[in-house]
Amino acid sequence: RGVVYVGHIPHGFYEEEMKKYFSQFGDVTRLRLARSKKTGNSKGYAFVEFQHEEVAKVVAETMDNYLMFDKLLKCKLLESSSVHRRRFRGRRRFPLSWRQRARTQQQLHNQPKTVAGTQKRVERLLARERKKREALATLGLDYQYPGYSAAAQGSGSAGGHRLASCTAPTHTVFVDGSCAE
């Protein structure tokens, strides 16, 4: 079996089109188009496996620098030793489920923020600020600023609410520590 790397793939030339196009040379046994896990968009390169290595060699020579939709395809024959056994793992999922994965990522990103998640973000913010204050102190700079720690301790100007008092599942936590529902 021969595997061909195809690079600089133009937009619109996806799995079904590639399989039809490359099957004119010989039997295409497997095809893997690299896609983004988050968006599902093509990354612009693919791996095509042919039944016979001679066919793959002809494809690599013929299709290298082939102009397609204003892009020059780059095709290279991969040595059998450089083809990892898991190269085509997950290839069956892409034609249908990449849209599903993109939708799932979008839903995760847009879901309401929880109190625990907000507390975790504030703790990370305070830890980063503490490191910055320590770095300034090691440099010998005596620079005082209220920062996030003053707001989280309740010394802010808007009522002094603490972050832990927010119990609504959807809320906004302001820098001064107060929450709006």
N, C-alpha and C positions, 0 to 999 in steps of 0.2 A: 504494500500500500504506500502511496505517496501523498505527502501533505504539502500544500502550497500556502505560504503566507501572502495575503493580499492586503496592501496598504493604500492609503489615500482614496478610500471608497467614497464616492459622492453621495450626497443626501438623496434618498429615494431608491437606492440600490440596496435592498435589504434581503432577508433570508430567501423568500420565495423567488425573487428576481434573480438572485445569485445562483440558486439551485438550477433554475431553468437555463440561465445563460451558460454556466459551466458544464451542464450535462450535454452540451453539443460536442464537447471534447471526449467524454467518456462517462462512465458511471460514477456519480458523486455519492460516496457512502455516508459521509458525515460533513456537517458544515457548522461552524461556530462564529457568529458575528459578535464582536465585543460590544457590550452595551453598558451604560451607566446604571448602577444599582438604584440610584435615587430617582433619575428622570426617565430611564428607559431609552434614552436617545443613543444612537450609534456612536461609538468612539472612533469610527473611521478605519478599522482594520478587522480582518477575519482570517480564519483558517479553514481551508477546504481540503477534505481528504478524498482521494480518488482510489478506485479499486486497484489500479495498476500504477506502479511508479513511473513507467515510461510515459504514460498519459500526463501525469503530474509534471514531468520534466518538460514536455511539449507545451503545456499550459503556462509554466513559469517563463519559458523563453518567448512564447508568442504574446502573452499578455503584459509583460514587463514594459513599462512606458507606453501603454495603450491609452489613448485619449478617450475619456468617457465623461460626458457632461462637464466639460471644461476642467477636468482633473486628470492627471497622468497616474494611472494605476501603477503600483509597485508590486511586482510578484517575485517571490523568491521560493525556490524549492528547499524545503527543510530536510536536513539529514535525518534518517530514521533514529539515530542516537539522540538527537536534540528534541525529538517529539516526546513530551511527557505523556504517560499513560492516562493522565486525567485532563489532558488538553481539551477534550470535547465534553467534559462533565457539565451537566446542566444545559446542554444544547437544546433539549426538547422543550424547556420551559419558555424560552425567549419569544417565540412568535405570538404567544397568547398572554403570558403572565407578566411581562414587563410593564404593561399598562397598569395591571393590578398592583404591582409593587410600587409604581410611581404614585398611584392613588393612595395606597397605604401610607407612604412617606408623607404625603400632603396632609392626610388626616392626623397623623401623629404630630406634625408641626403645628397644625391649627387647633388642636384640642385645648380646652381650657386648662390653665395652669393650676396646680394644686398647691395647698398650703405647704406641704412637705417639700415640694419642688422649689417653691419660692424661698423657703428657709434655707435649703441647700445652696441655692444661688447666692443668697445674701451672705452665708457663711464663707463661701469661696471668695466673694468680693471683699469681705473683711480680712480674710487671710492674705489676699493679695496686697491690700492696703497696709497690713501689718508688716509684710516683707518690704514694702517700699519705705515705710518709716524706719525700719531697721537698717536698710541700705543707706538712707540719708544720714542716720546716726553714725554708721561706720565711716562715712566720708567726712564726718566732723561738722556736718551742717545741722544747725539748730533751726529747723523750719517747722513752724506750728501751723496747722490748718485743721478745720473741723472734720472734714472728710466724712466717710460713711460710718465710721465707728461712733461718732457723736450722734448721728441720726439714728443708728440702731439702738443706742443706749437710752433713747428717749429725750435727749437734751435738745431736740429740734424745736422749731418754733410752732409747729402745728399740733399742739395738744399733747405731745409726748407719748403717743400710742406705741406699744411694742409690737413687733412682728408676730409674736406668738398669739396675740389677741385676735388675729384674723381667722375666722372659722368658716367663712363662706367658700364654697368650692370654686366660684369664679369671683375674683377680686383683683384690685390693683393695689400694689404696695408702692407707696411713694418713697423717695429717698429719705425723708424725715421719719419713716417708720409707720406712718398712719396708713390705714387701708380704706379704700372706697369700694362699696358693694354695688 
